[in-house]
């Protein structure tokens, strides 16, 4: 199918990047997945993701910090869509997050990217983060003034603002997808839902904080559908930001107890209070998704139902 539209997905070895590449491939796009290291250098869940995509998409090994490589890839492929998902995420939930390294990966590549894309008819979707927002007891809205508490949020907000400036200057239609907490198959085993699911499956105890926090979880399939809708939204405006969220804050404790009940495990395996809360972690975080529902005609699944389905499916 030589007439298929081409989409470049950077960070394709990551959890969300893998699912984005898969979603666009299944929707009929020619997908070029960009990963930083040679293919043989990946192991564990990253290798599993790339292996799953083998035969579905084309792979390119490229350092996203290399502006000339970005230009060469764009000139050679002439994509219709560039999904800038690659980012620096090491220690993203910590005050020790490296802002210098983050600037090199999250922000600096945007200028050569837009310079190269200005010669094409390509559009851009940039993956943002809920951590760009200020802490709030109410739903975060796209028009809120952002004062992020964590360095990672500051880096992602800087990328959003840089993309906005470049999109308007170079007339490259761009959307920012501010993701809340995606979950689903081939997620990192260190994250909360998959780690608890695996412990429950093995009937092994797991140490947790008090889990009084309320968070906004979203099935990764819903994320893929949202990005496809964003790709179709480009003619409407040069630049816009969308929360990709369930819009429903769930109590972590209630959710984890529901997971245990769903697969018939003793709730005592969940050792609430055995770990301290992460420093600086706010009690509530959730997004207002009414803009995405209205302008994109997008509707996420109920997050609690999706989590339970995921846990049952992982047995």
Secondary structure, 3 states (H helix, E strand, C coil): CCCCCEEEEECCCCHHHHHHHHHHHHCCCEEEEEECCCHHHCCHHHHHHHHHHECCEEEEECCCCCHHHHHHHHHHHCCCEEEECCCCCCCCCCCCCCHHHHHHHHHCHHHHHHHHHCCCCCEEEEEEEHHHCCCCCCCECCCCCCCCCCHHHHHHHHHHHHHHHHHHHHCCCEEEEEECEEECCCCCCCCHHHHHHHHHHCCCCEECCCCCCEECEEEHHHHHHHHHHHHHCHHHCCEEEEEECCCCCEEHHHHHHHHHHHCCCCHHHEECCCCCCCCCCCCEECECCHHHHHHHCCCCCCHHHHHHHHHHHCC
